Amino acid sequence: MRRRFFVEKFENDRAVVEGKAAHHLGRVLRAQPGQLYELSDGTKVWLGRIETVSRDTVDFSLMEELPAYQPAIQITLLLSVVKFDSFEWALEKATELGVQTIVPLAAARSEKALLAAAAKRAARWKKILFEASQQSRRVRVPLLESLATPVAAFYSPAEGLRISLSEVPDAKPLREVLQGQTAKSVTVAIGPEGGWTGAELAAARAAGFLEASLGKLILRAETAVITALANINFALGAN
């Protein structure tokens, strides 16, 4: 299967891969003129043939336009900041599972030291999203929004189904919440390791979020991300 790389634009049947991606192509993959790769500008996908390889650029000629797969549902992930190794692993897997927008949350029970350092990690997080998007052959990279409080994120304008993962005793299993739903836009909120506070749960309810459970076992945040997104994709017909 051909590798995919992102480019800034397609112009006059040509495209250029630059910077670190060009270095990876030239030095790591040892790309040579004549080799074929898939290229995406975030909207379209083309099959490109390498014409020249230099230290900082790889020039392509465009051969044919390829089908640009678009997910059947639009998913926004509101993810509370947890320990960075877990958070970054969750970002990678959320990208592979088709999330379009990710909003890091400064939840009341998120570790304050992590929140203080979160802004400095934004560039690293965007790099993770970029590389995971290329690896999973997405058409575009997910949008990473700025750190937000849960209340602000809950009340952000959004259409479609809203789900908050919760450990409250009367929360319905996620499969029941999804049963019979036909929404093509979903927002899913996942709390920190200590769970949502009562005030955050109340704000989510007031904003129209349905509470859902992933079962009796306590899952790590990154495990909850994969489990929830896989269930949503299956139930709502992502292809």
Phi and psi restraints in degrees (value plus and minus 20) as a CYANA .aco file:
   2 ARG   PHI     -91.5   -51.5
   2 ARG   PSI     125.0   165.0
   3 ARG   PHI     -93.8   -53.8
   3 ARG   PSI     134.1   174.1
   4 ARG   PHI    -139.3   -99.3
   4 ARG   PSI     119.5   159.5
   5 PHE   PHI    -150.2  -110.2
   5 PHE   PSI     132.3   172.3
   6 PHE   PHI    -114.5   -74.5
   6 PHE   PSI     124.0   164.0
   7 VAL   PHI    -147.6  -107.6
   7 VAL   PSI     141.2   181.2
   8 GLU   PHI     -88.8   -48.8
   8 GLU   PSI     -61.5   -21.5
   9 LYS   PHI    -183.9  -143.9
   9 LYS   PSI     142.4   182.4
  10 PHE   PHI    -124.8   -84.8
  10 PHE   PSI     111.6   151.6
  11 GLU   PHI    -169.4  -129.4
  11 GLU   PSI     103.7   143.7
  12 ASN   PHI      33.7    73.7
  12 ASN   PSI      24.8    64.8
  13 ASP   PHI      41.6    81.6
  13 ASP   PSI       6.1    46.1
  14 ARG   PHI    -152.9  -112.9
  14 ARG   PSI     141.0   181.0
  15 ALA   PHI    -174.9  -134.9
  15 ALA   PSI     135.4   175.4
  16 VAL   PHI    -151.6  -111.6
  16 VAL   PSI     110.2   150.2
  17 VAL   PHI    -118.1   -78.1
  17 VAL   PSI     109.8   149.8
  18 GLU   PHI    -145.7  -105.7
  18 GLU   PSI     151.5   191.5
  19 GLY   PHI      45.3    85.3
  19 GLY   PSI    -158.4  -118.4
  20 LYS   PHI     -83.9   -43.9
  20 LYS   PSI     -55.0   -15.0
  21 ALA   PHI     -84.1   -44.1
  21 ALA   PSI     -58.9   -18.9
  22 ALA   PHI     -86.1   -46.1
  22 ALA   PSI     -60.3   -20.3
  23 HIS   PHI     -81.8   -41.8
  23 HIS   PSI     -62.0   -22.0
  24 HIS   PHI     -83.3   -43.3
  24 HIS   PSI     -63.6   -23.6
  25 LEU   PHI     -82.3   -42.3
  25 LEU   PSI     -68.3   -28.3
  26 GLY   PHI     -97.3   -57.3
  26 GLY   PSI     -62.0   -22.0
  27 ARG   PHI    -114.4   -74.4
  27 ARG   PSI     -56.1   -16.1
  28 VAL   PHI    -109.6   -69.6
  28 VAL   PSI     -71.2   -31.2
  29 LEU   PHI    -105.1   -65.1
  29 LEU   PSI     -29.2    10.8
  30 ARG   PHI      32.7    72.7
  30 ARG   PSI      29.9    69.9
  31 ALA   PHI     -82.2   -42.2
  31 ALA   PSI     125.2   165.2
  32 GLN   PHI    -149.7  -109.7
  32 GLN   PSI     132.3   172.3
  33 PRO   PHI     -73.0   -33.0
  33 PRO   PSI     118.9   158.9
  34 GLY   PHI      79.1   119.1
  34 GLY   PSI     -40.1    -0.1
  35 GLN   PHI     -92.6   -52.6
  35 GLN   PSI     132.1   172.1
  36 LEU   PHI    -129.7   -89.7
  36 LEU   PSI     116.3   156.3
  37 TYR   PHI    -159.3  -119.3
  37 TYR   PSI     137.3   177.3
  38 GLU   PHI    -108.6   -68.6
  38 GLU   PSI     121.0   161.0
  39 LEU   PHI    -148.1  -108.1
  39 LEU   PSI     119.0   159.0
  40 SER   PHI    -149.5  -109.5
  40 SER   PSI     119.8   159.8
  41 ASP   PHI    -124.9   -84.9
  41 ASP   PSI      -6.4    33.6
  42 GLY   PHI      75.6   115.6
  42 GLY   PSI     -30.8     9.2
  43 THR   PHI    -149.2  -109.2
  43 THR   PSI     -66.3   -26.3
  44 LYS   PHI    -139.5   -99.5
  44 LYS   PSI     140.6   180.6
  45 VAL   PHI    -146.2  -106.2
  45 VAL   PSI     111.3   151.3
  46 TRP   PHI    -146.4  -106.4
  46 TRP   PSI     132.2   172.2
  47 LEU   PHI    -107.1   -67.1
  47 LEU   PSI     102.4   142.4
  48 GLY   PHI    -136.0   -96.0
  48 GLY   PSI     125.7   165.7
  49 ARG   PHI    -130.5   -90.5
  49 ARG   PSI     109.5   149.5
  50 ILE   PHI     -87.3   -47.3
  50 ILE   PSI     110.5   150.5
  51 GLU   PHI    -122.0   -82.0
  51 GLU   PSI     -67.1   -27.1
  52 THR   PHI    -161.8  -121.8
  52 THR   PSI     130.5   170.5
  53 VAL   PHI    -147.9  -107.9
  53 VAL   PSI     104.5   144.5
  54 SER   PHI    -147.0  -107.0
  54 SER   PSI    -195.8  -155.8
  55 ARG   PHI     -81.8   -41.8
  55 ARG   PSI     -60.0   -20.0
  56 ASP   PHI    -135.8   -95.8
  56 ASP   PSI     -24.0    16.0
  57 THR   PHI    -162.5  -122.5
  57 THR   PSI     129.3   169.3
  58 VAL   PHI    -147.8  -107.8
  58 VAL   PSI      99.7   139.7
  59 ASP   PHI    -115.9   -75.9
  59 ASP   PSI     115.3   155.3
  60 PHE   PHI    -141.6  -101.6
  60 PHE   PSI     128.4   168.4
  61 SER   PHI    -124.3   -84.3
  61 SER   PSI     122.3   162.3
  62 LEU   PHI    -109.0   -69.0
  62 LEU   PSI     108.9   148.9
  63 MET   PHI    -116.6   -76.6
  63 MET   PSI     -72.6   -32.6
  64 GLU   PHI    -177.6  -137.6
  64 GLU   PSI     128.2   168.2
  65 GLU   PHI     -98.2   -58.2
  65 GLU   PSI     117.3   157.3
  66 LEU   PHI    -128.4   -88.4
  66 LEU   PSI     139.3   179.3
  67 PRO   PHI     -79.5   -39.5
  67 PRO   PSI     114.8   154.8
  68 ALA   PHI    -124.3   -84.3
  68 ALA   PSI      79.5   119.5
  69 TYR   PHI     -86.6   -46.6
  69 TYR   PSI     109.6   149.6
  70 GLN   PHI    -138.9   -98.9
  70 GLN   PSI     111.8   151.8
  71 PRO   PHI     -76.7   -36.7
  71 PRO   PSI     127.1   167.1
  72 ALA   PHI     -91.4   -51.4
  72 ALA   PSI     -43.7    -3.7
  73 ILE   PHI    -148.8  -108.8
  73 ILE   PSI     130.4   170.4
  74 GLN   PHI    -119.6   -79.6
  74 GLN   PSI      97.5   137.5
  75 ILE   PHI    -134.7   -94.7
  75 ILE   PSI     109.2   149.2
  76 THR   PHI    -129.2   -89.2
  76 THR   PSI     108.2   148.2
  77 LEU   PHI    -128.4   -88.4
  77 LEU   PSI      98.6   138.6
  78 LEU   PHI    -118.0   -78.0
  78 LEU   PSI      86.4   126.4
  79 LEU   PHI    -139.2   -99.2
  79 LEU   PSI      96.7   136.7
  80 SER   PHI     -84.9   -44.9
  80 SER   PSI     121.3   161.3
  81 VAL   PHI     -89.0   -49.0
  81 VAL   PSI     107.0   147.0
  82 VAL   PHI    -145.5  -105.5
  82 VAL   PSI    -192.4  -152.4
  83 LYS   PHI     -70.1   -30.1
  83 LYS   PSI     116.4   156.4
  84 PHE   PHI     -80.5   -40.5
  84 PHE   PSI     -54.7   -14.7
  85 ASP   PHI     -83.7   -43.7
  85 ASP   PSI     -60.9   -20.9
  86 SER   PHI     -89.5   -49.5
  86 SER   PSI     -62.6   -22.6
  87 PHE   PHI     -82.4   -42.4
  87 PHE   PSI     -63.9   -23.9
  88 GLU   PHI     -90.3   -50.3
  88 GLU   PSI     -55.5   -15.5
  89 TRP   PHI     -82.7   -42.7
  89 TRP   PSI     -59.9   -19.9
  90 ALA   PHI     -84.9   -44.9
  90 ALA   PSI     -59.4   -19.4
  91 LEU   PHI     -79.8   -39.8
  91 LEU   PSI     -64.8   -24.8
  92 GLU   PHI     -81.1   -41.1
  92 GLU   PSI     -67.7   -27.7
  93 LYS   PHI     -91.3   -51.3
  93 LYS   PSI     -53.9   -13.9
  94 ALA   PHI     -83.2   -43.2
  94 ALA   PSI     -57.6   -17.6
  95 THR   PHI     -83.7   -43.7
  95 THR   PSI     -65.9   -25.9
  96 GLU   PHI     -82.8   -42.8
  96 GLU   PSI     -47.6    -7.6
  97 LEU   PHI    -113.6   -73.6
  97 LEU   PSI      -9.5    30.5
  98 GLY   PHI      72.5   112.5
  98 GLY   PSI      -8.9    31.1
  99 VAL   PHI     -82.8   -42.8
  99 VAL   PSI     119.6   159.6
 100 GLN   PHI    -114.5   -74.5
 100 GLN   PSI     -54.0   -14.0
 101 THR   PHI    -157.2  -117.2
 101 THR   PSI     117.5   157.5
 102 ILE   PHI    -146.0  -106.0
 102 ILE   PSI     108.2   148.2
 103 VAL   PHI    -138.3   -98.3
 103 VAL   PSI      90.6   130.6
 104 PRO   PHI     -89.0   -49.0
 104 PRO   PSI     115.8   155.8
 105 LEU   PHI    -130.4   -90.4
 105 LEU   PSI     114.7   154.7
 106 ALA   PHI    -112.9   -72.9
 106 ALA   PSI      58.2    98.2
 107 ALA   PHI     -93.2   -53.2
 107 ALA   PSI     139.5   179.5
 108 ALA   PHI     -80.1   -40.1
 108 ALA   PSI     -53.1   -13.1
 109 ARG   PHI    -119.6   -79.6
 109 ARG   PSI     -10.2    29.8
 110 SER   PHI     -91.3   -51.3
 110 SER   PSI     126.9   166.9
 111 GLU   PHI     -86.2   -46.2
 111 GLU   PSI     108.9   148.9
 112 LYS   PHI     -82.7   -42.7
 112 LYS   PSI     -55.6   -15.6
 113 ALA   PHI     -84.2   -44.2
 113 ALA   PSI     -57.1   -17.1
 114 LEU   PHI     -87.6   -47.6
 114 LEU   PSI     -61.4   -21.4
 115 LEU   PHI     -83.5   -43.5
 115 LEU   PSI     -59.6   -19.6
 116 ALA   PHI     -83.3   -43.3
 116 ALA   PSI     -51.7   -11.7
 117 ALA   PHI    -113.5   -73.5
 117 ALA   PSI     -27.3    12.7
 118 ALA   PHI     -80.9   -40.9
 118 ALA   PSI     -62.0   -22.0
 119 ALA   PHI     -79.2   -39.2
 119 ALA   PSI     -55.1   -15.1
 120 LYS   PHI     -93.7   -53.7
 120 LYS   PSI     -33.6     6.4
 121 ARG   PHI    -114.1   -74.1
 121 ARG   PSI     -24.7    15.3
 122 ALA   PHI     -76.9   -36.9
 122 ALA   PSI     -63.3   -23.3
 123 ALA   PHI     -83.4   -43.4
 123 ALA   PSI     -61.4   -21.4
 124 ARG   PHI     -83.9   -43.9
 124 ARG   PSI     -62.1   -22.1
 125 TRP   PHI     -83.3   -43.3
 125 TRP   PSI     -59.7   -19.7
 126 LYS   PHI     -85.7   -45.7
 126 LYS   PSI     -55.1   -15.1
 127 LYS   PHI     -84.5   -44.5
 127 LYS   PSI     -60.6   -20.6
 128 ILE   PHI     -81.4   -41.4
 128 ILE   PSI     -64.2   -24.2
 129 LEU   PHI     -83.5   -43.5
 129 LEU   PSI     -61.3   -21.3
 130 PHE   PHI     -82.5   -42.5
 130 PHE   PSI     -69.6   -29.6
 131 GLU   PHI     -88.3   -48.3
 131 GLU   PSI     -58.1   -18.1
 132 ALA   PHI     -86.9   -46.9
 132 ALA   PSI     -53.1   -13.1
 133 SER   PHI     -87.4   -47.4
 133 SER   PSI     -61.8   -21.8
 134 GLN   PHI     -84.9   -44.9
 134 GLN   PSI     -63.5   -23.5
 135 GLN   PHI     -81.9   -41.9
 135 GLN   PSI     -60.6   -20.6
 136 SER   PHI    -110.0   -70.0
 136 SER   PSI     -16.6    23.4
 137 ARG   PHI      43.1    83.1
 137 ARG   PSI      22.7    62.7
 138 ARG   PHI     -96.8   -56.8
 138 ARG   PSI     141.5   181.5
 139 VAL   PHI    -100.9   -60.9
 139 VAL   PSI     -56.4   -16.4
 140 ARG   PHI    -159.2  -119.2
 140 ARG   PSI     141.6   181.6
 141 VAL   PHI    -106.6   -66.6
 141 VAL   PSI     119.9   159.9
 142 PRO   PHI     -79.7   -39.7
 142 PRO   PSI     130.8   170.8
 143 LEU   PHI    -103.5   -63.5
 143 LEU   PSI     106.6   146.6
 144 LEU   PHI    -123.2   -83.2
 144 LEU   PSI      94.3   134.3
 145 GLU   PHI    -108.1   -68.1
 145 GLU   PSI     151.3   191.3
 146 SER   PHI     -92.6   -52.6
 146 SER   PSI     137.8   177.8
 147 LEU   PHI     -75.6   -35.6
 147 LEU   PSI     113.7   153.7
 148 ALA   PHI    -157.2  -117.2
 148 ALA   PSI     137.4   177.4
 149 THR   PHI     -96.3   -56.3
 149 THR   PSI     134.2   174.2
 150 PRO   PHI     -76.8   -36.8
 150 PRO   PSI     -62.5   -22.5
 151 VAL   PHI     -80.6   -40.6
 151 VAL   PSI     -65.4   -25.4
 152 ALA   PHI     -82.4   -42.4
 152 ALA   PSI     -61.6   -21.6
 153 ALA   PHI     -89.6   -49.6
 153 ALA   PSI     -59.2   -19.2
 154 PHE   PHI     -80.9   -40.9
 154 PHE   PSI     -56.6   -16.6
 155 TYR   PHI    -114.0   -74.0
 155 TYR   PSI     -15.8    24.2
 156 SER   PHI     -84.9   -44.9
 156 SER   PSI     119.4   159.4
 157 PRO   PHI     -77.7   -37.7
 157 PRO   PSI     108.8   148.8
 158 ALA   PHI    -180.3  -140.3
 158 ALA   PSI     124.6   164.6
 159 GLU   PHI    -119.0   -79.0
 159 GLU   PSI     146.1   186.1
 160 GLY   PHI      67.5   107.5
 160 GLY   PSI    -181.8  -141.8
 161 LEU   PHI     -98.6   -58.6
 161 LEU   PSI     118.4   158.4
 162 ARG   PHI    -143.1  -103.1
 162 ARG   PSI     107.4   147.4
 163 ILE   PHI    -150.7  -110.7
 163 ILE   PSI     113.9   153.9
 164 SER   PHI    -138.0   -98.0
 164 SER   PSI     101.4   141.4
 165 LEU   PHI     -91.9   -51.9
 165 LEU   PSI     112.6   152.6
 166 SER   PHI    -164.3  -124.3
 166 SER   PSI     132.5   172.5
 167 GLU   PHI    -125.3   -85.3
 167 GLU   PSI      -9.0    31.0
 168 VAL   PHI     -85.3   -45.3
 168 VAL   PSI     125.7   165.7
 169 PRO   PHI     -77.8   -37.8
 169 PRO   PSI     -52.8   -12.8
 170 ASP   PHI    -114.8   -74.8
 170 ASP   PSI     -10.0    30.0
 171 ALA   PHI     -87.9   -47.9
 171 ALA   PSI     112.8   152.8
 172 LYS   PHI     -94.9   -54.9
 172 LYS   PSI     130.1   170.1
 173 PRO   PHI     -78.0   -38.0
 173 PRO   PSI     124.1   164.1
 174 LEU   PHI     -75.5   -35.5
 174 LEU   PSI     -58.2   -18.2
 175 ARG   PHI     -81.1   -41.1
 175 ARG   PSI     -53.5   -13.5
 176 GLU   PHI     -92.9   -52.9
 176 GLU   PSI     -58.7   -18.7
 177 VAL   PHI     -82.9   -42.9
 177 VAL   PSI     -56.9   -16.9
 178 LEU   PHI    -101.8   -61.8
 178 LEU   PSI     -38.3     1.7
 179 GLN   PHI     -81.9   -41.9
 179 GLN   PSI     107.5   147.5
 180 GLY   PHI      60.6   100.6
 180 GLY   PSI     -24.2    15.8
 181 GLN   PHI     -94.9   -54.9
 181 GLN   PSI     125.6   165.6
 182 THR   PHI    -146.7  -106.7
 182 THR   PSI      -9.6    30.4
 183 ALA   PHI     -80.6   -40.6
 183 ALA   PSI     124.2   164.2
 184 LYS   PHI    -126.9   -86.9
 184 LYS   PSI     -14.1    25.9
 185 SER   PHI    -156.5  -116.5
 185 SER   PSI     108.1   148.1
 186 VAL   PHI    -154.9  -114.9
 186 VAL   PSI     116.2   156.2
 187 THR   PHI    -135.3   -95.3
 187 THR   PSI     105.8   145.8
 188 VAL   PHI    -142.4  -102.4
 188 VAL   PSI     109.5   149.5
 189 ALA   PHI    -130.2   -90.2
 189 ALA   PSI     111.9   151.9
 190 ILE   PHI    -146.0  -106.0
 190 ILE   PSI     105.7   145.7
 191 GLY   PHI    -101.7   -61.7
 191 GLY   PSI     159.2   199.2
 192 PRO   PHI     -99.0   -59.0
 192 PRO   PSI    -198.6  -158.6
 193 GLU   PHI     -81.7   -41.7
 193 GLU   PSI     -49.9    -9.9
 194 GLY   PHI    -106.7   -66.7
 194 GLY   PSI     -20.8    19.2
 195 GLY   PHI      65.6   105.6
 195 GLY   PSI     151.3   191.3
 196 TRP   PHI     -92.8   -52.8
 196 TRP   PSI     130.2   170.2
 197 THR   PHI    -100.9   -60.9
 197 THR   PSI     147.0   187.0
 198 GLY   PHI     -79.2   -39.2
 198 GLY   PSI     -59.1   -19.1
 199 ALA   PHI     -85.6   -45.6
 199 ALA   PSI     -58.6   -18.6
 200 GLU   PHI     -88.7   -48.7
 200 GLU   PSI     -59.5   -19.5
 201 LEU   PHI     -82.2   -42.2
 201 LEU   PSI     -62.4   -22.4
 202 ALA   PHI     -84.4   -44.4
 202 ALA   PSI     -60.1   -20.1
 203 ALA   PHI     -85.1   -45.1
 203 ALA   PSI     -60.2   -20.2
 204 ALA   PHI     -83.8   -43.8
 204 ALA   PSI     -64.1   -24.1
 205 ARG   PHI     -80.5   -40.5
 205 ARG   PSI     -64.1   -24.1
 206 ALA   PHI     -84.3   -44.3
 206 ALA   PSI     -48.3    -8.3
 207 ALA   PHI    -107.3   -67.3
 207 ALA   PSI     -17.9    22.1
 208 GLY   PHI      74.1   114.1
 208 GLY   PSI      -5.4    34.6
 209 PHE   PHI     -99.5   -59.5
 209 PHE   PSI     118.0   158.0
 210 LEU   PHI    -113.2   -73.2
 210 LEU   PSI     112.3   152.3
 211 GLU   PHI    -101.8   -61.8
 211 GLU   PSI     116.3   156.3
 212 ALA   PHI    -158.3  -118.3
 212 ALA   PSI     128.0   168.0
 213 SER   PHI    -133.6   -93.6
 213 SER   PSI     127.9   167.9
 214 LEU   PHI    -121.8   -81.8
 214 LEU   PSI      -6.2    33.8
 215 GLY   PHI      98.5   138.5
 215 GLY   PSI    -197.4  -157.4
 216 LYS   PHI     -98.7   -58.7
 216 LYS   PSI     -43.7    -3.7
 217 LEU   PHI     -98.0   -58.0
 217 LEU   PSI     129.4   169.4
 218 ILE   PHI    -110.2   -70.2
 218 ILE   PSI      99.0   139.0
 219 LEU   PHI    -120.0   -80.0
 219 LEU   PSI     127.4   167.4
 220 ARG   PHI     -86.9   -46.9
 220 ARG   PSI     137.8   177.8
 221 ALA   PHI     -77.4   -37.4
 221 ALA   PSI     -63.6   -23.6
 222 GLU   PHI     -87.6   -47.6
 222 GLU   PSI     -52.8   -12.8
 223 THR   PHI     -89.4   -49.4
 223 THR   PSI     -58.7   -18.7
 224 ALA   PHI     -82.8   -42.8
 224 ALA   PSI     -57.8   -17.8
 225 VAL   PHI     -80.1   -40.1
 225 VAL   PSI     -70.5   -30.5
 226 ILE   PHI     -83.7   -43.7
 226 ILE   PSI     -65.7   -25.7
 227 THR   PHI     -82.0   -42.0
 227 THR   PSI     -66.8   -26.8
 228 ALA   PHI     -85.2   -45.2
 228 ALA   PSI     -66.6   -26.6
 229 LEU   PHI     -86.9   -46.9
 229 LEU   PSI     -58.4   -18.4
 230 ALA   PHI     -83.0   -43.0
 230 ALA   PSI     -61.4   -21.4
 231 ASN   PHI     -84.0   -44.0
 231 ASN   PSI     -63.5   -23.5
 232 ILE   PHI     -84.2   -44.2
 232 ILE   PSI     -65.8   -25.8
 233 ASN   PHI     -80.9   -40.9
 233 ASN   PSI     -62.0   -22.0
 234 PHE   PHI     -86.9   -46.9
 234 PHE   PSI     -67.5   -27.5
 235 ALA   PHI     -89.9   -49.9
 235 ALA   PSI     -54.2   -14.2
 236 LEU   PHI    -124.1   -84.1
 236 LEU   PSI      -9.0    31.0
 237 GLY   PHI      62.5   102.5
 237 GLY   PSI       7.8    47.8
 238 ALA   PHI     -82.8   -42.8
 238 ALA   PSI     123.9   163.9
